[in-house]
Amino acid sequence: MIHTDICIIGAGPVGLFAVFEAGLLKMRCHLIDALPVVGGQLAEIYPQKPIYDIPGAPAIIAEDLVNNLMRQIEEFKPGFTLGERVEALEKQDDGSFIVRTNEGTGVHCQVVVIAAGLGSFEPRKPAVEQLEYFEGKGVHYMVKKPEQFRNRKVVLAGGGDSALDWTIFLADVAERVTLVHRGDTFRGAPDSAEKVYELAGKGKIDLILQSQVNKLGGNGVLKEVSVLGNDKSLITIPTDDFIPLFGLSPKLGPIADWNLGVEKSAVVVDTFDYSTNVERIYAIGDINTYPGKLKLILCGFHEAAIMMQSAFKYVYPDQKLSFKYTTVNGVNPF
């Protein structure tokens, strides 16, 4: 049995930063994640993707952000259980919890923090003929190593931030990039959409709107995609790699059975301290929901700071919390 003050479910960026905020208050943390590495979606889905909304970092590669967060919490020596999925939560007579994983690991803690991002997830697959046949043979649902697309002909499909961001990034990597979108406007950031239009205007990428990929072709490996226009026109594009980016389907998994308030696959929290309807259980980051919620990493960081102040009373019930700025409390994790 592992004993700690706070068990954090999810080792993504918000879970990692929560360790820092807990450490400032002398609270120990143990993190559990179903992925074999820390970083959550940043590590699993887009490790080389630049992130633009981290304060003080005009642009930072996702993998570098994870490395910086790990460096920031190193002094607090958190524990990690990776590659195991949380299966059960057992409340004890004294109000504490034992969190158990599918591999039999048990973590005894005073507070549980759910920082599981989208929960367990899988990519949304478009209705494209031969799509599953070419999985691993030219079809990719995420970009982990952009260099694998160098000097290759890449077709992306989608109209959100991921499709826009990777189109911009791969324009300088691939031999040719084509973005196919079924609409004529994008759901992603206006600035990113403007950059895509600009690249298309300069002939650096091909932009095909009001159309959708409807069929893949090739002999063993992907060789071409067929694009059907809203006007029923059909074109064929020579293709080495097809990347459909239509988001992820979130699933709460066992968390859904913990009697928490759930709304549209997200855990409802009180914005006073991001607590759930079950005492001693908090939810921060993309996994939670409340009026005005923004699914941004920086918002998750804010939620982590607030909730750790609230969690202090369960870890140290006989002590009074005295908040201090990090510049005067003597803490230097570096």
C-alpha positions, 0 to 999 in steps of 0.5 A: 500500500502506498501512503500519501496526502493527495492522490492525483488521477492523471499525470498531464500538465494540470496534474503535474502543476497541482503537485507544485501547488501541493508542495508549497503547502508541504503536502505529498502527492502520488499520481496515477495515469493509464499512460506509460509516460507523464504528460497526458495528451501533450505526451501521447497526442501532440508532443511536438506541437507548439502551445501558445497560451502558457503565460511567459512562453510566447510559444513552447513545444508540448514536450518541453512544457512537460519537461519543465513541469517535471523539473519544477516539481522535482524537489517535492519528490512525488510518486508515480504509478504509470501504465495503470488505470484507476478502477475503484475508490474506497472510502475509509471510516476516517474520511480518507480514501484508498484508490485502487488500480487495475493492476492491484496497486493501492494508494491511501490518501486524505484527498483525491484530485481528478485531473484526468483531462478528457478521461479515457478517450479515442479518436473520432473516426470519419466515415471514410471508405477503407479508413480502418484498412489503412490504419498503420499504413498511412492513416494517423489519428495524431501527430507524435513525431512530425519528422516522420512526415518530412518530404511526404505528401500529407492530407489533413481533414478537419476544421478545429484547432488541431487541424489548423495548427498541424497544417501550419506546422507541417507546411514547413516539413512535408513535401505537400500539405493539403487541408480538407474541410467540409465547411467554409469557415473554421472552428479553431482560433481566428489567428490560426485560420488566418495563417492557413488562408495566408499559406494557401494564398501563397501556394504553400499548402492546398486548401479544399473547402466544402468538401470531405475525404470519402475514400482511400486507395492504395496497394498495401499502403496508402497512395491516394485519397478521394475528395468529394465536394458538396457539389458532387465533384470528385478529385483524387490526390496522391497521398502518403499520409492521411491525418483525420483530426475530428477530436476525441470521444471522452469517456469517464470510465470508472469515475462515472460510478463514483456518485459524482455530479456529471454533466456531458461527460464532465465532473461538475465542480464548485468554483469556490474551490473546484470541489465535487459533490463528494467531500475530499474529492476535487476535479481540475482541468478538462475533466471538470465543468462549471458555468464559463468553463474554458478548456485551457491548460492555464485555466487548469493551473489556476484551478490547481492553485485554488483547490490545493488551498482548500485541500490543506484542511483535510491533510492538516486539520489542526493547522491554520493555513497561512498563504504566502507568495512563493517569493517570500516563503523560502521555496525554491524548487530549482 
